[in-house]
Amino acid sequence: MTDKPNDSSVQEDQKNAAKRRAQGEFVRGVSGFRHAIGDADFPPEAGSYHLFVALNCPWCHRVILARNMLGLQDAISMDVAFPNRTDEEHPEGPNLWEFNPERIASLTGLPLAECSLETATGKGYRLARDIYRAEGSNEQSVPILYDKKSGRIVNNESAEILRMLDLHAAALGSSISDDQRVRLYPAGEVQRAEIDQLNDRIYRTINNGAYKAGFSSDQSVYVQAFADYFKALHWLEDLLSDGRPYLTGDVFTEADLRLFPTLYRHDPVYYLRMKLNGAKILDYPNLWRWLCRVYSLDGVAQSNSLVHCRQGYFGRSWNGVVPAGPFKPMPYPEAYHYPELARDG
């Protein structure tokens, strides 16, 4: 695919992965479907493609952000899974993403309005796993980029999906004109090099680093991930200290988009759930103002739900009880409308 992201910013090194997992390290697997819009079998055209997502998943959040910011909401349809995967009592087994809008969220005591049935395959599958099984795969992750015309999975690697949506936005039916639409990965060689460097460190230490801290059962792995995560936050805080609005300067790019889902979750979810309680984003004034700035952009606030995030991360961990806070300095995501809340000094 043209403009394919660097491997180091897409997937984790799989060397000795089984041994590392056995020793308690969280090691993210590799996505198996790596076709691209623009390949001979998958031409860029409006109305052909569909996304299967879960709103609590930060990797899904990436592609929903791209879909919204590129004006593709009407051109690329989308189904939303319930944020908690199935449990041991489910007839199909545990840990499966389910398209079931009737499930009740323990946080609200009600169904979640964003959740949907599966509408793209014509089969009415209940589980994301069944979409993969139809192609002979044992994978079961989201996001999935699906071609409705051929009935095939195109890609299930979020970094590549958002890059191809950016590359083919106009042909895919963007509602935003070329001169007004953000370009996530601009053509300039120098800017691309800067984005690539940012993506690499952000993926290793922040996006995937949060999961290494939260889901590794080895104390030394956790301690290293914790240190790397906060070192990267300090580095980003310094980067933004010159007054630039976005990570590479005056223009929002893919680097900003890839950072946002993790920092959006940090204060209300990751601070506790991922054991990343060293500091809140509120304690980094430049990063907090950046977070609020991005949240105010068209389509960003509508790209996710902290109800889904809190339900998904806490609702199937520990005793399944979802924390009620935080409510100071104010509830989230409302706080993201107030850049002045940043704790200077």
SULWO-V95622 format. One record per residue. N is the residue number from 0. RES is the residue in one letter. PSI is psi in radians with two decimals (* if undefined). NEAR is the number of other ideal C-beta (glycine too) atoms within 12 Angstrom. D_CENTER is the distance of its C-alpha to the mean C-alpha in whole Angstrom. Layout:
BEGIN
N_RES_PSI_NEAR_D_CENTER + N_RES_PSI_NEAR_D_CENTER
END
This chain:
BEGIN
0_M_2.50_25_21 + 1_T_2.46_17_22 + 2_D_0.63_26_20 + 3_K_2.37_24_18 + 4_P_2.70_37_16 + 5_N_2.46_24_18 + 6_D_-0.65_21_17 + 7_S_-0.32_19_17 + 8_S_0.12_34_14 + 9_V_-0.80_34_12 + 10_Q_2.72_28_14 + 11_E_2.57_26_16 + 12_D_2.20_18_20 + 13_Q_0.14_16_21 + 14_K_2.22_11_24 + 15_N_0.59_13_26 + 16_A_-0.78_18_23 + 17_A_-0.75_12_25 + 18_K_-0.73_12_27 + 19_R_-0.74_22_24 + 20_R_-0.73_21_23 + 21_A_-0.49_12_26 + 22_Q_0.03_17_27 + 23_G_0.08_18_24 + 24_E_2.37_29_21 + 25_F_2.14_26_18 + 26_V_1.97_27_17 + 27_R_2.36_30_14 + 28_G_3.09_22_15 + 29_V_2.32_21_16 + 30_S_2.43_31_14 + 31_G_-0.31_20_18 + 32_F_1.98_31_18 + 33_R_0.55_27_18 + 34_H_3.04_30_20 + 35_A_2.51_30_19 + 36_I_2.25_37_20 + 37_G_-0.35_26_23 + 38_D_2.83_22_24 + 39_A_-0.64_10_28 + 40_D_-0.23_18_26 + 41_F_1.30_30_24 + 42_P_2.58_22_25 + 43_P_1.89_31_23 + 44_E_2.59_20_24 + 45_A_2.49_24_23 + 46_G_-0.08_19_23 + 47_S_-0.42_28_23 + 48_Y_2.74_42_19 + 49_H_2.58_36_17 + 50_L_2.35_49_13 + 51_F_2.15_47_13 + 52_V_2.95_49_10 + 53_A_2.30_43_9 + 54_L_-0.40_44_8 + 55_N_-0.33_44_8 + 56_C_2.12_38_5 + 57_P_-0.46_45_2 + 58_W_-0.64_39_3 + 59_C_-0.68_41_4 + 60_H_-0.68_43_3 + 61_R_-0.90_46_4 + 62_V_-0.53_48_7 + 63_I_-0.71_45_8 + 64_L_-0.83_44_8 + 65_A_-0.79_50_10 + 66_R_-0.80_43_12 + 67_N_-0.82_36_13 + 68_M_-0.41_38_14 + 69_L_0.06_44_16 + 70_G_0.64_27_18 + 71_L_0.27_42_17 + 72_Q_-0.67_27_17 + 73_D_-0.31_17_20 + 74_A_-0.50_30_20 + 75_I_1.96_43_17 + 76_S_2.95_28_18 + 77_M_2.41_37_15 + 78_D_2.52_38_15 + 79_V_2.16_40_13 + 80_A_2.78_43_14 + 81_F_2.49_43_15 + 82_P_-0.48_44_13 + 83_N_2.27_36_16 + 84_R_2.96_33_17 + 85_T_2.73_26_20 + 86_D_-3.04_20_23 + 87_E_-0.36_12_26 + 88_E_-0.14_8_28 + 89_H_2.40_21_26 + 90_P_-0.41_12_29 + 91_E_-0.07_22_26 + 92_G_3.06_15_25 + 93_P_2.90_18_22 + 94_N_0.58_18_19 + 95_L_2.37_33_18 + 96_W_2.32_42_15 + 97_E_2.33_36_18 + 98_F_1.68_38_18 + 99_N_1.59_31_21 + 100_P_-0.09_22_21 + 101_E_-0.15_16_24 + 102_R_2.54_32_23 + 103_I_2.28_18_23 + 104_A_2.25_32_21 + 105_S_-0.49_26_23 + 106_L_-0.67_28_21 + 107_T_-0.33_22_23 + 108_G_0.24_12_26 + 109_L_2.85_15_25 + 110_P_2.77_21_22 + 111_L_2.14_34_19 + 112_A_-0.53_16_20 + 113_E_-0.38_31_17 + 114_C_2.57_34_17 + 115_S_2.93_29_19 + 116_L_2.96_22_21 + 117_E_2.13_36_20 + 118_T_-0.03_21_22 + 119_A_-0.53_35_21 + 120_T_-0.33_31_23 + 121_G_-0.03_14_26 + 122_K_-0.24_18_27 + 123_G_0.73_16_25 + 124_Y_2.49_30_23 + 125_R_-0.48_28_22 + 126_L_2.49_36_20 + 127_A_-0.58_41_17 + 128_R_-0.61_31_19 + 129_D_-0.48_26_22 + 130_I_-0.70_43_20 + 131_Y_-0.74_28_20 + 132_R_-0.57_20_24 + 133_A_-0.34_23_25 + 134_E_0.26_23_24 + 135_G_0.37_12_26 + 136_S_2.61_20_23 + 137_N_0.08_13_22 + 138_E_2.85_30_18 + 139_Q_0.33_31_16 + 140_S_2.86_34_12 + 141_V_2.67_47_10 + 142_P_2.78_46_9 + 143_I_2.21_49_12 + 144_L_2.13_47_14 + 145_Y_2.44_42_17 + 146_D_1.95_32_21 + 147_K_-0.52_31_23 + 148_K_-0.80_19_26 + 149_S_-0.21_22_26 + 150_G_0.69_19_24 + 151_R_2.64_28_22 + 152_I_2.27_40_19 + 153_V_-0.92_42_18 + 154_N_2.55_40_15 + 155_N_0.47_39_12 + 156_E_1.96_37_11 + 157_S_-0.70_44_8 + 158_A_-0.64_47_9 + 159_E_-0.61_40_12 + 160_I_-0.83_52_11 + 161_L_-0.57_49_10 + 162_R_-0.70_41_14 + 163_M_-0.54_41_16 + 164_L_-0.69_49_15 + 165_D_-0.78_43_16 + 166_L_-0.64_30_19 + 167_H_0.38_37_20 + 168_A_-0.78_36_19 + 169_A_-0.84_24_23 + 170_A_-0.49_25_24 + 171_L_-0.15_37_21 + 172_G_0.58_26_23 + 173_S_2.44_32_21 + 174_S_-0.04_23_23 + 175_I_2.34_24_23 + 176_S_2.74_12_26 + 177_D_-0.65_14_25 + 178_D_-0.20_9_27 + 179_Q_-0.29_15_24 + 180_R_2.38_27_21 + 181_V_2.49_34_19 + 182_R_1.93_31_19 + 183_L_-0.56_40_15 + 184_Y_1.40_42_17 + 185_P_2.81_25_21 + 186_A_-0.33_15_24 + 187_G_2.30_15_26 + 188_E_-0.74_11_26 + 189_V_-0.78_13_26 + 190_Q_-0.65_24_23 + 191_R_-0.71_24_21 + 192_A_-0.70_17_22 + 193_E_-0.75_26_21 + 194_I_-0.77_40_18 + 195_D_-0.75_30_18 + 196_Q_-0.73_22_19 + 197_L_-0.82_36_16 + 198_N_-0.73_37_14 + 199_D_-0.88_26_16 + 200_R_-0.70_30_16 + 201_I_-0.74_41_13 + 202_Y_-0.88_40_11 + 203_R_-0.76_31_14 + 204_T_-0.45_33_15 + 205_I_-1.10_44_12 + 206_N_-1.05_44_9 + 207_N_-0.49_39_11 + 208_G_-0.63_38_14 + 209_A_-0.67_41_12 + 210_Y_-0.63_34_12 + 211_K_-0.67_36_16 + 212_A_-0.75_39_17 + 213_G_-0.52_31_16 + 214_F_-0.06_26_17 + 215_S_2.46_28_19 + 216_S_0.07_18_23 + 217_D_2.18_20_25 + 218_Q_-0.71_15_26 + 219_S_-0.63_17_26 + 220_V_-0.78_26_23 + 221_Y_-0.84_28_21 + 222_V_-0.73_18_24 + 223_Q_-0.75_21_23 + 224_A_-0.74_36_19 + 225_F_-0.84_30_20 + 226_A_-0.77_20_22 + 227_D_-0.67_28_20 + 228_Y_-0.88_39_17 + 229_F_-0.49_32_20 + 230_K_-0.71_21_21 + 231_A_-0.66_35_18 + 232_L_-0.73_39_18 + 233_H_-0.71_22_22 + 234_W_-0.76_24_22 + 235_L_-0.65_35_19 + 236_E_-0.75_29_21 + 237_D_-0.69_17_24 + 238_L_-0.70_29_23 + 239_L_-0.03_33_22 + 240_S_-0.25_17_26 + 241_D_0.05_14_28 + 242_G_-0.03_14_26 + 243_R_2.46_23_24 + 244_P_-0.51_24_22 + 245_Y_3.00_34_19 + 246_L_-0.60_39_18 + 247_T_0.01_34_20 + 248_G_-2.25_22_23 + 249_D_-0.20_15_23 + 250_V_2.32_23_21 + 251_F_2.31_37_17 + 252_T_-3.11_37_15 + 253_E_-0.58_46_12 + 254_A_-0.73_42_13 + 255_D_-0.77_44_12 + 256_L_-0.71_48_9 + 257_R_-0.48_43_8 + 258_L_-0.63_44_9 + 259_F_-0.85_46_9 + 260_P_-0.62_41_5 + 261_T_-0.81_41_8 + 262_L_-0.53_47_11 + 263_Y_-0.61_44_10 + 264_R_-0.26_42_10 + 265_H_-1.06_46_13 + 266_D_-0.87_41_16 + 267_P_-0.29_41_16 + 268_V_-1.05_42_14 + 269_Y_-0.54_41_14 + 270_Y_-0.71_31_17 + 271_L_-0.94_26_19 + 272_R_-0.68_30_17 + 273_M_0.16_35_16 + 274_K_0.57_29_19 + 275_L_0.98_37_18 + 276_N_0.43_21_21 + 277_G_-0.61_25_22 + 278_A_2.86_24_22 + 279_K_2.84_31_19 + 280_I_-0.51_44_18 + 281_L_-0.43_33_21 + 282_D_-0.04_24_23 + 283_Y_1.61_32_22 + 284_P_-0.76_27_23 + 285_N_-0.70_32_22 + 286_L_-0.69_40_18 + 287_W_-0.78_35_19 + 288_R_-0.64_30_20 + 289_W_-0.79_36_18 + 290_L_-0.79_45_15 + 291_C_-0.67_32_18 + 292_R_-0.81_28_18 + 293_V_-0.72_38_15 + 294_Y_-0.50_33_15 + 295_S_-0.18_20_18 + 296_L_2.64_26_17 + 297_D_2.24_21_18 + 298_G_-0.23_28_15 + 299_V_-0.87_30_12 + 300_A_-0.54_25_14 + 301_Q_-0.02_20_14 + 302_S_-0.14_39_10 + 303_N_3.12_41_9 + 304_S_2.13_34_12 + 305_L_-0.32_39_13 + 306_V_-0.81_32_15 + 307_H_-0.73_40_13 + 308_C_-0.85_40_11 + 309_R_-0.75_38_14 + 310_Q_-0.76_39_16 + 311_G_-0.73_40_13 + 312_Y_-0.67_37_14 + 313_F_-0.46_33_17 + 314_G_-0.22_31_19 + 315_R_0.43_28_19 + 316_S_2.76_25_20 + 317_W_-2.11_13_23 + 318_N_0.18_10_25 + 319_G_0.04_17_23 + 320_V_2.32_15_23 + 321_V_2.15_31_21 + 322_P_2.53_25_22 + 323_A_-0.37_14_23 + 324_G_-2.89_19_22 + 325_P_2.71_24_22 + 326_F_0.01_13_24 + 327_K_2.43_15_25 + 328_P_-0.29_21_26 + 329_M_2.89_18_24 + 330_P_2.69_19_22 + 331_Y_2.55_37_18 + 332_P_0.09_31_16 + 333_E_-0.58_18_20 + 334_A_-0.47_29_20 + 335_Y_-0.09_36_18 + 336_H_0.00_20_21 + 337_Y_1.44_21_23 + 338_P_-0.40_24_23 + 339_E_-0.14_16_26 + 340_L_-0.23_25_25 + 341_A_2.43_27_24 + 342_R_1.42_21_27 + 343_D_2.40_15_29 + 344_G_*_6_31
END
